[in-house]
Each structure stands twice: as structure tokens, then as C-alpha cells.
Amino acid sequence: MAYREPLSDYRRAARMKWPEATVKGDGPWALLCQVTQTVTLYFLYMWAAADAAKEHSNWQCAAEHRLIEIKPLPLRKERPLRYTAEMERD
Ligand SMILES: [Zn+2]
């Protein structure tokens, strides 16, 4: 099972975006709960939306929940070859 964690780019992006919050799960859809200071990641919007409607335990925080789509943050910054080729043309 331990083969390079292919999905951790989303977690890395979420940690950078919300350094104070606890990041759980994985995927491009972030459910941000400012009351409990947690960010839960999901692969599908519908999963995130379903959980966004629920309270975290008895915090009554569902009204504060926000769904945000995040971009993965890869470790290496490699420009796509396509762009490089376009820039070298001039
Ligand atoms: Zn909450």
C-alpha cells in the first residue's frame, strides 16, 4: 500500500492554505469549518456537500461550513512542455 501517496498534493495545498487548521481526508474539495478549525478533503463534490450539511458533533457549525475547490500543490514545479515551447518561440 505504501507507494508514494499519489494524493498528498491536495493535503499539501490545504495545509499551506489553512496553516492553523487540522487537515483530514484527501481530494480536491475542501470542507472548511471555521468553528472547529478543521479542513476535510473529499474526492467528490457530492461527498463534501453531504457532510457540509451536518454539524461537527454538537458544535452547531453547519451554517459556517464552506466548500472550496483547491488546486493540487506538487512538490516539484515543472512547467508543462507546451508552455516552454511557446515561450521559446519568440
Ligand atoms: Zn463544522
PDB file of the backbone (N, CA, C, O) and the ligand in Angstrom, with CONECT records:
HET     ZN  A 101       1
ATOM      1  N   MET A   1       0.825  -1.210   0.000  1.00  0.00           N
ATOM      2  CA  MET A   1       0.000   0.000   0.000  1.00  0.00           C
ATOM      3  C   MET A   1       0.860   1.262   0.000  1.00  0.00           C
ATOM      4  O   MET A   1       0.442   2.287  -0.539  1.00  0.00           O
ATOM      5  N   ALA A   2       2.039   1.207   0.588  1.00  0.00           N
ATOM      6  CA  ALA A   2       2.846   2.429   0.737  1.00  0.00           C
ATOM      7  C   ALA A   2       3.619   2.723  -0.531  1.00  0.00           C
ATOM      8  O   ALA A   2       4.813   2.436  -0.614  1.00  0.00           O
ATOM      9  N   TYR A   3       2.969   3.275  -1.491  1.00  0.00           N
ATOM     10  CA  TYR A   3       3.631   3.582  -2.745  1.00  0.00           C
ATOM     11  C   TYR A   3       3.493   5.056  -3.098  1.00  0.00           C
ATOM     12  O   TYR A   3       2.696   5.394  -3.973  1.00  0.00           O
ATOM     13  N   ARG A   4       4.204   5.903  -2.480  1.00  0.00           N
ATOM     14  CA  ARG A   4       4.358   7.303  -2.896  1.00  0.00           C
ATOM     15  C   ARG A   4       3.168   8.234  -2.610  1.00  0.00           C
ATOM     16  O   ARG A   4       3.228   9.403  -2.991  1.00  0.00           O
ATOM     17  N   GLU A   5       2.128   7.784  -1.979  1.00  0.00           N
ATOM     18  CA  GLU A   5       0.988   8.662  -1.631  1.00  0.00           C
ATOM     19  C   GLU A   5       0.624   9.605  -2.769  1.00  0.00           C
ATOM     20  O   GLU A   5       0.910  10.800  -2.692  1.00  0.00           O
ATOM     21  N   PRO A   6       0.005   9.096  -3.809  1.00  0.00           N
ATOM     22  CA  PRO A   6      -0.228   9.924  -5.003  1.00  0.00           C
ATOM     23  C   PRO A   6      -1.194  11.086  -4.766  1.00  0.00           C
ATOM     24  O   PRO A   6      -1.291  11.974  -5.613  1.00  0.00           O
ATOM     25  N   LEU A   7      -1.900  11.106  -3.650  1.00  0.00           N
ATOM     26  CA  LEU A   7      -2.945  12.114  -3.468  1.00  0.00           C
ATOM     27  C   LEU A   7      -2.542  13.194  -2.486  1.00  0.00           C
ATOM     28  O   LEU A   7      -3.352  14.055  -2.142  1.00  0.00           O
ATOM     29  N   SER A   8      -1.315  13.158  -2.038  1.00  0.00           N
ATOM     30  CA  SER A   8      -0.945  14.070  -0.965  1.00  0.00           C
ATOM     31  C   SER A   8      -0.779  15.505  -1.451  1.00  0.00           C
ATOM     32  O   SER A   8      -0.631  16.406  -0.625  1.00  0.00           O
ATOM     33  N   ASP A   9      -0.798  15.748  -2.734  1.00  0.00           N
ATOM     34  CA  ASP A   9      -0.676  17.116  -3.253  1.00  0.00           C
ATOM     35  C   ASP A   9      -1.830  17.986  -2.766  1.00  0.00           C
ATOM     36  O   ASP A   9      -1.651  19.179  -2.522  1.00  0.00           O
ATOM     37  N   TYR A  10      -2.990  17.404  -2.626  1.00  0.00           N
ATOM     38  CA  TYR A  10      -4.148  18.157  -2.133  1.00  0.00           C
ATOM     39  C   TYR A  10      -3.984  18.508  -0.657  1.00  0.00           C
ATOM     40  O   TYR A  10      -4.310  19.610  -0.216  1.00  0.00           O
ATOM     41  N   ARG A  11      -3.469  17.536   0.087  1.00  0.00           N
ATOM     42  CA  ARG A  11      -3.260  17.798   1.516  1.00  0.00           C
ATOM     43  C   ARG A  11      -2.214  18.885   1.707  1.00  0.00           C
ATOM     44  O   ARG A  11      -2.350  19.745   2.577  1.00  0.00           O
ATOM     45  N   ARG A  12      -1.185  18.840   0.900  1.00  0.00           N
ATOM     46  CA  ARG A  12      -0.126  19.839   0.989  1.00  0.00           C
ATOM     47  C   ARG A  12      -0.700  21.225   0.673  1.00  0.00           C
ATOM     48  O   ARG A  12      -0.390  22.205   1.350  1.00  0.00           O
ATOM     49  N   ALA A  13      -1.529  21.287  -0.350  1.00  0.00           N
ATOM     50  CA  ALA A  13      -2.145  22.564  -0.728  1.00  0.00           C
ATOM     51  C   ALA A  13      -3.047  23.087   0.389  1.00  0.00           C
ATOM     52  O   ALA A  13      -3.050  24.282   0.686  1.00  0.00           O
ATOM     53  N   ALA A  14      -3.812  22.185   1.004  1.00  0.00           N
ATOM     54  CA  ALA A  14      -4.732  22.586   2.073  1.00  0.00           C
ATOM     55  C   ALA A  14      -3.965  23.074   3.296  1.00  0.00           C
ATOM     56  O   ALA A  14      -4.370  24.039   3.944  1.00  0.00           O
ATOM     57  N   ARG A  15      -2.864  22.411   3.609  1.00  0.00           N
ATOM     58  CA  ARG A  15      -2.054  22.827   4.779  1.00  0.00           C
ATOM     59  C   ARG A  15      -1.480  24.204   4.569  1.00  0.00           C
ATOM     60  O   ARG A  15      -1.397  25.002   5.503  1.00  0.00           O
ATOM     61  N   MET A  16      -1.078  24.486   3.326  1.00  0.00           N
ATOM     62  CA  MET A  16      -0.494  25.790   3.039  1.00  0.00           C
ATOM     63  C   MET A  16      -1.562  26.881   3.066  1.00  0.00           C
ATOM     64  O   MET A  16      -1.314  28.000   3.514  1.00  0.00           O
ATOM     65  N   LYS A  17      -2.753  26.533   2.579  1.00  0.00           N
ATOM     66  CA  LYS A  17      -3.855  27.496   2.513  1.00  0.00           C
ATOM     67  C   LYS A  17      -4.413  27.800   3.897  1.00  0.00           C
ATOM     68  O   LYS A  17      -4.745  28.945   4.202  1.00  0.00           O
ATOM     69  N   TRP A  18      -4.516  26.765   4.735  1.00  0.00           N
ATOM     70  CA  TRP A  18      -5.066  26.934   6.088  1.00  0.00           C
ATOM     71  C   TRP A  18      -4.084  26.362   7.105  1.00  0.00           C
ATOM     72  O   TRP A  18      -4.319  25.280   7.644  1.00  0.00           O
ATOM     73  N   PRO A  19      -2.994  27.066   7.375  1.00  0.00           N
ATOM     74  CA  PRO A  19      -1.943  26.516   8.248  1.00  0.00           C
ATOM     75  C   PRO A  19      -2.412  26.269   9.680  1.00  0.00           C
ATOM     76  O   PRO A  19      -1.815  25.451  10.380  1.00  0.00           O
ATOM     77  N   GLU A  20      -3.444  26.941  10.127  1.00  0.00           N
ATOM     78  CA  GLU A  20      -3.912  26.796  11.508  1.00  0.00           C
ATOM     79  C   GLU A  20      -4.819  25.580  11.691  1.00  0.00           C
ATOM     80  O   GLU A  20      -4.984  25.075  12.802  1.00  0.00           O
ATOM     81  N   ALA A  21      -5.399  25.122  10.591  1.00  0.00           N
ATOM     82  CA  ALA A  21      -6.446  24.104  10.700  1.00  0.00           C
ATOM     83  C   ALA A  21      -5.884  22.690  10.660  1.00  0.00           C
ATOM     84  O   ALA A  21      -4.779  22.453  10.172  1.00  0.00           O
ATOM     85  N   THR A  22      -6.671  21.756  11.186  1.00  0.00           N
ATOM     86  CA  THR A  22      -6.356  20.340  11.075  1.00  0.00           C
ATOM     87  C   THR A  22      -6.882  19.846   9.733  1.00  0.00           C
ATOM     88  O   THR A  22      -8.054  20.041   9.413  1.00  0.00           O
ATOM     89  N   VAL A  23      -6.030  19.216   8.961  1.00  0.00           N
ATOM     90  CA  VAL A  23      -6.429  18.736   7.642  1.00  0.00           C
ATOM     91  C   VAL A  23      -6.662  17.231   7.686  1.00  0.00           C
ATOM     92  O   VAL A  23      -5.803  16.459   8.111  1.00  0.00           O
ATOM     93  N   LYS A  24      -7.855  16.837   7.232  1.00  0.00           N
ATOM     94  CA  LYS A  24      -8.209  15.416   7.194  1.00  0.00           C
ATOM     95  C   LYS A  24      -8.606  15.038   5.783  1.00  0.00           C
ATOM     96  O   LYS A  24      -8.911  15.902   4.961  1.00  0.00           O
ATOM     97  N   GLY A  25      -8.600  13.738   5.505  1.00  0.00           N
ATOM     98  CA  GLY A  25      -9.074  13.256   4.216  1.00  0.00           C
ATOM     99  C   GLY A  25      -8.135  13.613   3.079  1.00  0.00           C
ATOM    100  O   GLY A  25      -6.976  13.964   3.299  1.00  0.00           O
ATOM    101  N   ASP A  26      -8.652  13.519   1.856  1.00  0.00           N
ATOM    102  CA  ASP A  26      -7.843  13.824   0.688  1.00  0.00           C
ATOM    103  C   ASP A  26      -8.750  14.060  -0.508  1.00  0.00           C
ATOM    104  O   ASP A  26      -9.822  13.465  -0.625  1.00  0.00           O
ATOM    105  N   GLY A  27      -8.298  14.940  -1.394  1.00  0.00           N
ATOM    106  CA  GLY A  27      -9.080  15.212  -2.591  1.00  0.00           C
ATOM    107  C   GLY A  27      -9.183  16.702  -2.859  1.00  0.00           C
ATOM    108  O   GLY A  27      -8.736  17.516  -2.051  1.00  0.00           O
ATOM    109  N   PRO A  28      -9.774  17.062  -3.997  1.00  0.00           N
ATOM    110  CA  PRO A  28      -9.792  18.463  -4.432  1.00  0.00           C
ATOM    111  C   PRO A  28     -10.858  19.336  -3.772  1.00  0.00           C
ATOM    112  O   PRO A  28     -10.812  20.559  -3.897  1.00  0.00           O
ATOM    113  N   TRP A  29     -11.804  18.735  -3.079  1.00  0.00           N
ATOM    114  CA  TRP A  29     -12.877  19.531  -2.464  1.00  0.00           C
ATOM    115  C   TRP A  29     -12.650  19.658  -0.974  1.00  0.00           C
ATOM    116  O   TRP A  29     -12.590  18.657  -0.260  1.00  0.00           O
ATOM    117  N   ALA A  30     -12.524  20.883  -0.506  1.00  0.00           N
ATOM    118  CA  ALA A  30     -12.257  21.137   0.902  1.00  0.00           C
ATOM    119  C   ALA A  30     -13.516  21.639   1.585  1.00  0.00           C
ATOM    120  O   ALA A  30     -14.159  22.582   1.124  1.00  0.00           O
ATOM    121  N   LEU A  31     -13.852  20.997   2.684  1.00  0.00           N
ATOM    122  CA  LEU A  31     -14.926  21.482   3.553  1.00  0.00           C
ATOM    123  C   LEU A  31     -14.256  22.198   4.714  1.00  0.00           C
ATOM    124  O   LEU A  31     -13.638  21.575   5.577  1.00  0.00           O
ATOM    125  N   LEU A  32     -14.388  23.509   4.717  1.00  0.00           N
ATOM    126  CA  LEU A  32     -13.752  24.312   5.762  1.00  0.00           C
ATOM    127  C   LEU A  32     -14.751  24.593   6.864  1.00  0.00           C
ATOM    128  O   LEU A  32     -15.836  25.124   6.625  1.00  0.00           O
ATOM    129  N   CYS A  33     -14.364  24.226   8.082  1.00  0.00           N
ATOM    130  CA  CYS A  33     -15.191  24.517   9.254  1.00  0.00           C
ATOM    131  C   CYS A  33     -14.397  25.460  10.147  1.00  0.00           C
ATOM    132  O   CYS A  33     -13.425  25.055  10.786  1.00  0.00           O
ATOM    133  N   GLN A  34     -14.815  26.713  10.187  1.00  0.00           N
ATOM    134  CA  GLN A  34     -14.066  27.698  10.957  1.00  0.00           C
ATOM    135  C   GLN A  34     -14.342  27.572  12.453  1.00  0.00           C
ATOM    136  O   GLN A  34     -13.555  28.045  13.273  1.00  0.00           O
ATOM    137  N   VAL A  35     -15.439  26.947  12.802  1.00  0.00           N
ATOM    138  CA  VAL A  35     -15.773  26.790  14.215  1.00  0.00           C
ATOM    139  C   VAL A  35     -14.841  25.767  14.865  1.00  0.00           C
ATOM    140  O   VAL A  35     -14.292  26.022  15.936  1.00  0.00           O
ATOM    141  N   THR A  36     -14.664  24.625  14.228  1.00  0.00           N
ATOM    142  CA  THR A  36     -13.801  23.586  14.798  1.00  0.00           C
ATOM    143  C   THR A  36     -12.388  23.641  14.225  1.00  0.00           C
ATOM    144  O   THR A  36     -11.540  22.829  14.595  1.00  0.00           O
ATOM    145  N   GLN A  37     -12.128  24.588  13.328  1.00  0.00           N
ATOM    146  CA  GLN A  37     -10.812  24.747  12.714  1.00  0.00           C
ATOM    147  C   GLN A  37     -10.327  23.454  12.062  1.00  0.00           C
ATOM    148  O   GLN A  37      -9.191  23.022  12.257  1.00  0.00           O
ATOM    149  N   THR A  38     -11.225  22.851  11.284  1.00  0.00           N
ATOM    150  CA  THR A  38     -10.832  21.651  10.558  1.00  0.00           C
ATOM    151  C   THR A  38     -11.130  21.826   9.064  1.00  0.00           C
ATOM    152  O   THR A  38     -12.083  22.500   8.672  1.00  0.00           O
ATOM    153  N   VAL A  39     -10.298  21.206   8.267  1.00  0.00           N
ATOM    154  CA  VAL A  39     -10.498  21.161   6.831  1.00  0.00           C
ATOM    155  C   VAL A  39     -10.552  19.676   6.459  1.00  0.00           C
ATOM    156  O   VAL A  39      -9.592  18.937   6.679  1.00  0.00           O
ATOM    157  N   THR A  40     -11.668  19.256   5.903  1.00  0.00           N
ATOM    158  CA  THR A  40     -11.806  17.877   5.470  1.00  0.00           C
ATOM    159  C   THR A  40     -11.844  17.843   3.952  1.00  0.00           C
ATOM    160  O   THR A  40     -12.617  18.564   3.321  1.00  0.00           O
ATOM    161  N   LEU A  41     -11.002  17.000   3.375  1.00  0.00           N
ATOM    162  CA  LEU A  41     -10.900  16.932   1.917  1.00  0.00           C
ATOM    163  C   LEU A  41     -11.685  15.740   1.381  1.00  0.00           C
ATOM    164  O   LEU A  41     -11.770  14.687   2.014  1.00  0.00           O
ATOM    165  N   TYR A  42     -12.253  15.939   0.203  1.00  0.00           N
ATOM    166  CA  TYR A  42     -13.068  14.906  -0.438  1.00  0.00           C
ATOM    167  C   TYR A  42     -12.712  14.815  -1.915  1.00  0.00           C
ATOM    168  O   TYR A  42     -12.263  15.787  -2.521  1.00  0.00           O
ATOM    169  N   PHE A  43     -12.918  13.641  -2.479  1.00  0.00           N
ATOM    170  CA  PHE A  43     -12.669  13.468  -3.911  1.00  0.00           C
ATOM    171  C   PHE A  43     -13.842  13.959  -4.747  1.00  0.00           C
ATOM    172  O   PHE A  43     -13.660  14.440  -5.865  1.00  0.00           O
ATOM    173  N   LEU A  44     -15.037  13.836  -4.202  1.00  0.00           N
ATOM    174  CA  LEU A  44     -16.220  14.219  -4.962  1.00  0.00           C
ATOM    175  C   LEU A  44     -16.955  15.358  -4.265  1.00  0.00           C
ATOM    176  O   LEU A  44     -17.084  15.390  -3.042  1.00  0.00           O
ATOM    177  N   TYR A  45     -17.429  16.286  -5.084  1.00  0.00           N
ATOM    178  CA  TYR A  45     -18.167  17.423  -4.533  1.00  0.00           C
ATOM    179  C   TYR A  45     -19.375  16.962  -3.736  1.00  0.00           C
ATOM    180  O   TYR A  45     -19.697  17.528  -2.692  1.00  0.00           O
ATOM    181  N   MET A  46     -20.047  15.916  -4.245  1.00  0.00           N
ATOM    182  CA  MET A  46     -21.275  15.489  -3.550  1.00  0.00           C
ATOM    183  C   MET A  46     -20.996  14.942  -2.153  1.00  0.00           C
ATOM    184  O   MET A  46     -21.823  15.082  -1.252  1.00  0.00           O
ATOM    185  N   TRP A  47     -19.834  14.321  -1.972  1.00  0.00           N
ATOM    186  CA  TRP A  47     -19.480  13.834  -0.627  1.00  0.00           C
ATOM    187  C   TRP A  47     -19.257  15.029   0.298  1.00  0.00           C
ATOM    188  O   TRP A  47     -19.714  15.048   1.441  1.00  0.00           O
ATOM    189  N   ALA A  48     -18.550  16.016  -0.223  1.00  0.00           N
ATOM    190  CA  ALA A  48     -18.269  17.204   0.586  1.00  0.00           C
ATOM    191  C   ALA A  48     -19.562  17.935   0.934  1.00  0.00           C
ATOM    192  O   ALA A  48     -19.762  18.369   2.069  1.00  0.00           O
ATOM    193  N   ALA A  49     -20.432  18.063  -0.062  1.00  0.00           N
ATOM    194  CA  ALA A  49     -21.699  18.768   0.146  1.00  0.00           C
ATOM    195  C   ALA A  49     -22.573  18.035   1.162  1.00  0.00           C
ATOM    196  O   ALA A  49     -23.248  18.663   1.977  1.00  0.00           O
ATOM    197  N   ALA A  50     -22.554  16.705   1.108  1.00  0.00           N
ATOM    198  CA  ALA A  50     -23.354  15.921   2.058  1.00  0.00           C
ATOM    199  C   ALA A  50     -22.869  16.155   3.481  1.00  0.00           C
ATOM    200  O   ALA A  50     -23.677  16.317   4.395  1.00  0.00           O
ATOM    201  N   ASP A  51     -21.541  16.174   3.674  1.00  0.00           N
ATOM    202  CA  ASP A  51     -21.009  16.380   5.016  1.00  0.00           C
ATOM    203  C   ASP A  51     -21.129  17.838   5.460  1.00  0.00           C
ATOM    204  O   ASP A  51     -21.215  18.120   6.655  1.00  0.00           O
ATOM    205  N   ALA A  52     -21.133  18.755   4.505  1.00  0.00           N
ATOM    206  CA  ALA A  52     -21.226  20.171   4.855  1.00  0.00           C
ATOM    207  C   ALA A  52     -22.555  20.483   5.528  1.00  0.00           C
ATOM    208  O   ALA A  52     -22.654  21.432   6.306  1.00  0.00           O
ATOM    209  N   ALA A  53     -23.570  19.692   5.231  1.00  0.00           N
ATOM    210  CA  ALA A  53     -24.892  19.920   5.807  1.00  0.00           C
ATOM    211  C   ALA A  53     -24.989  19.407   7.243  1.00  0.00           C
ATOM    212  O   ALA A  53     -25.941  19.720   7.957  1.00  0.00           O
ATOM    213  N   LYS A  54     -23.993  18.613   7.661  1.00  0.00           N
ATOM    214  CA  LYS A  54     -24.031  18.042   9.019  1.00  0.00           C
ATOM    215  C   LYS A  54     -23.206  18.883   9.988  1.00  0.00           C
ATOM    216  O   LYS A  54     -22.237  19.533   9.597  1.00  0.00           O
ATOM    217  N   GLU A  55     -23.601  18.858  11.241  1.00  0.00           N
ATOM    218  CA  GLU A  55     -22.809  19.519  12.280  1.00  0.00           C
ATOM    219  C   GLU A  55     -21.608  18.653  12.613  1.00  0.00           C
ATOM    220  O   GLU A  55     -21.651  17.432  12.463  1.00  0.00           O
ATOM    221  N   HIS A  56     -20.538  19.287  13.063  1.00  0.00           N
ATOM    222  CA  HIS A  56     -19.424  18.530  13.621  1.00  0.00           C
ATOM    223  C   HIS A  56     -19.778  18.242  15.073  1.00  0.00           C
ATOM    224  O   HIS A  56     -19.733  19.125  15.929  1.00  0.00           O
ATOM    225  N   SER A  57     -20.123  17.007  15.325  1.00  0.00           N
ATOM    226  CA  SER A  57     -20.541  16.618  16.671  1.00  0.00           C
ATOM    227  C   SER A  57     -21.694  17.532  17.105  1.00  0.00           C
ATOM    228  O   SER A  57     -22.694  17.631  16.394  1.00  0.00           O
ATOM    229  N   ASN A  58     -21.573  18.197  18.252  1.00  0.00           N
ATOM    230  CA  ASN A  58     -22.672  19.069  18.688  1.00  0.00           C
ATOM    231  C   ASN A  58     -22.278  20.538  18.650  1.00  0.00           C
ATOM    232  O   ASN A  58     -22.704  21.335  19.485  1.00  0.00           O
ATOM    233  N   TRP A  59     -21.448  20.882  17.655  1.00  0.00           N
ATOM    234  CA  TRP A  59     -20.928  22.247  17.574  1.00  0.00           C
ATOM    235  C   TRP A  59     -21.924  23.232  16.947  1.00  0.00           C
ATOM    236  O   TRP A  59     -21.754  24.443  17.088  1.00  0.00           O
ATOM    237  N   GLN A  60     -22.931  22.748  16.278  1.00  0.00           N
ATOM    238  CA  GLN A  60     -23.869  23.625  15.572  1.00  0.00           C
ATOM    239  C   GLN A  60     -23.138  24.532  14.585  1.00  0.00           C
ATOM    240  O   GLN A  60     -23.360  25.743  14.548  1.00  0.00           O
ATOM    241  N   CYS A  61     -22.276  23.931  13.799  1.00  0.00           N
ATOM    242  CA  CYS A  61     -21.391  24.724  12.957  1.00  0.00           C
ATOM    243  C   CYS A  61     -21.727  24.612  11.471  1.00  0.00           C
ATOM    244  O   CYS A  61     -21.048  25.207  10.635  1.00  0.00           O
ATOM    245  N   ALA A  62     -22.770  23.852  11.143  1.00  0.00           N
ATOM    246  CA  ALA A  62     -23.055  23.598   9.725  1.00  0.00           C
ATOM    247  C   ALA A  62     -23.271  24.891   8.941  1.00  0.00           C
ATOM    248  O   ALA A  62     -22.931  24.960   7.760  1.00  0.00           O
ATOM    249  N   ALA A  63     -23.830  25.907   9.581  1.00  0.00           N
ATOM    250  CA  ALA A  63     -24.086  27.167   8.887  1.00  0.00           C
ATOM    251  C   ALA A  63     -22.796  27.887   8.514  1.00  0.00           C
ATOM    252  O   ALA A  63     -22.786  28.736   7.622  1.00  0.00           O
ATOM    253  N   GLU A  64     -21.708  27.544   9.201  1.00  0.00           N
ATOM    254  CA  GLU A  64     -20.419  28.198   8.951  1.00  0.00           C
ATOM    255  C   GLU A  64     -19.575  27.449   7.922  1.00  0.00           C
ATOM    256  O   GLU A  64     -18.504  27.915   7.535  1.00  0.00           O
ATOM    257  N   HIS A  65     -20.054  26.301   7.487  1.00  0.00           N
ATOM    258  CA  HIS A  65     -19.239  25.476   6.588  1.00  0.00           C
ATOM    259  C   HIS A  65     -19.134  26.104   5.206  1.00  0.00           C
ATOM    260  O   HIS A  65     -20.087  26.680   4.680  1.00  0.00           O
ATOM    261  N   ARG A  66     -17.933  25.971   4.637  1.00  0.00           N
ATOM    262  CA  ARG A  66     -17.733  26.455   3.281  1.00  0.00           C
ATOM    263  C   ARG A  66     -17.058  25.374   2.456  1.00  0.00           C
ATOM    264  O   ARG A  66     -16.187  24.657   2.950  1.00  0.00           O
ATOM    265  N   LEU A  67     -17.464  25.258   1.196  1.00  0.00           N
ATOM    266  CA  LEU A  67     -16.851  24.302   0.278  1.00  0.00           C
ATOM    267  C   LEU A  67     -15.950  25.054  -0.689  1.00  0.00           C
ATOM    268  O   LEU A  67     -16.373  26.003  -1.349  1.00  0.00           O
ATOM    269  N   ILE A  68     -14.724  24.619  -0.756  1.00  0.00           N
ATOM    270  CA  ILE A  68     -13.749  25.300  -1.610  1.00  0.00           C
ATOM    271  C   ILE A  68     -13.016  24.261  -2.453  1.00  0.00           C
ATOM    272  O   ILE A  68     -12.561  23.238  -1.942  1.00  0.00           O
ATOM    273  N   GLU A  69     -12.909  24.539  -3.746  1.00  0.00           N
ATOM    274  CA  GLU A  69     -12.137  23.649  -4.606  1.00  0.00           C
ATOM    275  C   GLU A  69     -10.687  24.087  -4.558  1.00  0.00           C
ATOM    276  O   GLU A  69     -10.380  25.259  -4.775  1.00  0.00           O
ATOM    277  N   ILE A  70      -9.799  23.154  -4.277  1.00  0.00           N
ATOM    278  CA  ILE A  70      -8.382  23.520  -4.177  1.00  0.00           C
ATOM    279  C   ILE A  70      -7.598  22.900  -5.318  1.00  0.00           C
ATOM    280  O   ILE A  70      -7.972  21.867  -5.874  1.00  0.00           O
ATOM    281  N   LYS A  71      -6.514  23.553  -5.645  1.00  0.00           N
ATOM    282  CA  LYS A  71      -5.613  23.045  -6.685  1.00  0.00           C
ATOM    283  C   LYS A  71      -4.515  22.235  -6.017  1.00  0.00           C
ATOM    284  O   LYS A  71      -3.997  22.640  -4.976  1.00  0.00           O
ATOM    285  N   PRO A  72      -4.154  21.104  -6.594  1.00  0.00           N
ATOM    286  CA  PRO A  72      -3.068  20.316  -6.007  1.00  0.00           C
ATOM    287  C   PRO A  72      -1.761  21.101  -6.051  1.00  0.00           C
ATOM    288  O   PRO A  72      -1.526  21.896  -6.962  1.00  0.00           O
ATOM    289  N   LEU A  73      -0.925  20.864  -5.059  1.00  0.00           N
ATOM    290  CA  LEU A  73       0.337  21.582  -4.977  1.00  0.00           C
ATOM    291  C   LEU A  73       1.478  20.565  -5.080  1.00  0.00           C
ATOM    292  O   LEU A  73       1.896  19.998  -4.070  1.00  0.00           O
ATOM    293  N   PRO A  74       1.971  20.339  -6.271  1.00  0.00           N
ATOM    294  CA  PRO A  74       3.031  19.331  -6.430  1.00  0.00           C
ATOM    295  C   PRO A  74       4.326  19.803  -5.791  1.00  0.00           C
ATOM    296  O   PRO A  74       4.562  21.005  -5.663  1.00  0.00           O
ATOM    297  N   LEU A  75       5.154  18.865  -5.394  1.00  0.00           N
ATOM    298  CA  LEU A  75       6.436  19.206  -4.787  1.00  0.00           C
ATOM    299  C   LEU A  75       7.354  19.897  -5.780  1.00  0.00           C
ATOM    300  O   LEU A  75       7.980  20.909  -5.466  1.00  0.00           O
ATOM    301  N   ARG A  76       7.428  19.339  -6.983  1.00  0.00           N
ATOM    302  CA  ARG A  76       8.311  19.907  -7.998  1.00  0.00           C
ATOM    303  C   ARG A  76       7.536  20.870  -8.874  1.00  0.00           C
ATOM    304  O   ARG A  76       6.430  20.562  -9.316  1.00  0.00           O
ATOM    305  N   LYS A  77       8.100  22.009  -9.120  1.00  0.00           N
ATOM    306  CA  LYS A  77       7.458  22.968 -10.008  1.00  0.00           C
ATOM    307  C   LYS A  77       7.997  22.766 -11.414  1.00  0.00           C
ATOM    308  O   LYS A  77       9.035  23.319 -11.777  1.00  0.00           O
ATOM    309  N   GLU A  78       7.301  21.990 -12.183  1.00  0.00           N
ATOM    310  CA  GLU A  78       7.738  21.749 -13.551  1.00  0.00           C
ATOM    311  C   GLU A  78       6.766  22.435 -14.497  1.00  0.00           C
ATOM    312  O   GLU A  78       5.557  22.207 -14.441  1.00  0.00           O
ATOM    313  N   ARG A  79       7.296  23.255 -15.342  1.00  0.00           N
ATOM    314  CA  ARG A  79       6.428  23.884 -16.321  1.00  0.00           C
ATOM    315  C   ARG A  79       6.044  22.871 -17.383  1.00  0.00           C
ATOM    316  O   ARG A  79       6.881  22.078 -17.814  1.00  0.00           O
ATOM    317  N   PRO A  80       4.803  22.885 -17.808  1.00  0.00           N
ATOM    318  CA  PRO A  80       4.409  21.995 -18.903  1.00  0.00           C
ATOM    319  C   PRO A  80       5.251  22.289 -20.140  1.00  0.00           C
ATOM    320  O   PRO A  80       5.562  23.445 -20.429  1.00  0.00           O
ATOM    321  N   LEU A  81       5.612  21.252 -20.855  1.00  0.00           N
ATOM    322  CA  LEU A  81       6.469  21.414 -22.036  1.00  0.00           C
ATOM    323  C   LEU A  81       5.847  22.355 -23.057  1.00  0.00           C
ATOM    324  O   LEU A  81       6.539  23.115 -23.734  1.00  0.00           O
ATOM    325  N   ARG A  82       4.548  22.287 -23.148  1.00  0.00           N
ATOM    326  CA  ARG A  82       3.807  23.089 -24.113  1.00  0.00           C
ATOM    327  C   ARG A  82       4.106  24.580 -23.924  1.00  0.00           C
ATOM    328  O   ARG A  82       4.372  25.295 -24.890  1.00  0.00           O
ATOM    329  N   TYR A  83       4.060  25.047 -22.654  1.00  0.00           N
ATOM    330  CA  TYR A  83       4.298  26.455 -22.374  1.00  0.00           C
ATOM    331  C   TYR A  83       5.737  26.845 -22.688  1.00  0.00           C
ATOM    332  O   TYR A  83       6.001  27.913 -23.240  1.00  0.00           O
ATOM    333  N   THR A  84       6.666  25.954 -22.322  1.00  0.00           N
ATOM    334  CA  THR A  84       8.078  26.237 -22.575  1.00  0.00           C
ATOM    335  C   THR A  84       8.300  26.458 -24.064  1.00  0.00           C
ATOM    336  O   THR A  84       8.994  27.386 -24.478  1.00  0.00           O
ATOM    337  N   ALA A  85       7.696  25.587 -24.852  1.00  0.00           N
ATOM    338  CA  ALA A  85       7.882  25.673 -26.298  1.00  0.00           C
ATOM    339  C   ALA A  85       7.322  26.990 -26.838  1.00  0.00           C
ATOM    340  O   ALA A  85       7.902  27.612 -27.728  1.00  0.00           O
ATOM    341  N   GLU A  86       6.169  27.402 -26.273  1.00  0.00           N
ATOM    342  CA  GLU A  86       5.557  28.644 -26.736  1.00  0.00           C
ATOM    343  C   GLU A  86       6.407  29.867 -26.376  1.00  0.00           C
ATOM    344  O   GLU A  86       6.487  30.830 -27.139  1.00  0.00           O
ATOM    345  N   MET A  87       7.031  29.809 -25.216  1.00  0.00           N
ATOM    346  CA  MET A  87       7.818  30.965 -24.784  1.00  0.00           C
ATOM    347  C   MET A  87       9.130  31.055 -25.571  1.00  0.00           C
ATOM    348  O   MET A  87       9.651  32.147 -25.795  1.00  0.00           O
ATOM    349  N   GLU A  88       9.646  29.929 -25.978  1.00  0.00           N
ATOM    350  CA  GLU A  88      10.920  29.956 -26.697  1.00  0.00           C
ATOM    351  C   GLU A  88      10.751  30.355 -28.155  1.00  0.00           C
ATOM    352  O   GLU A  88      11.728  30.598 -28.863  1.00  0.00           O
ATOM    353  N   ARG A  89       9.523  30.419 -28.584  1.00  0.00           N
ATOM    354  CA  ARG A  89       9.288  30.716 -29.987  1.00  0.00           C
ATOM    355  C   ARG A  89       9.659  32.163 -30.317  1.00  0.00           C
ATOM    356  O   ARG A  89      10.114  32.452 -31.424  1.00  0.00           O
ATOM    357  N   ASP A  90       9.467  33.057 -29.372  1.00  0.00           N
ATOM    358  CA  ASP A  90       9.759  34.476 -29.650  1.00  0.00           C
ATOM    359  C   ASP A  90      11.264  34.773 -29.655  1.00  0.00           C
ATOM    360  O   ASP A  90      11.667  35.915 -29.873  1.00  0.00           O
TER     361      ASP A  90
HETATM  362 ZN    ZN A 101     -18.223  22.119  11.399  1.00  0.00          ZN2+
END
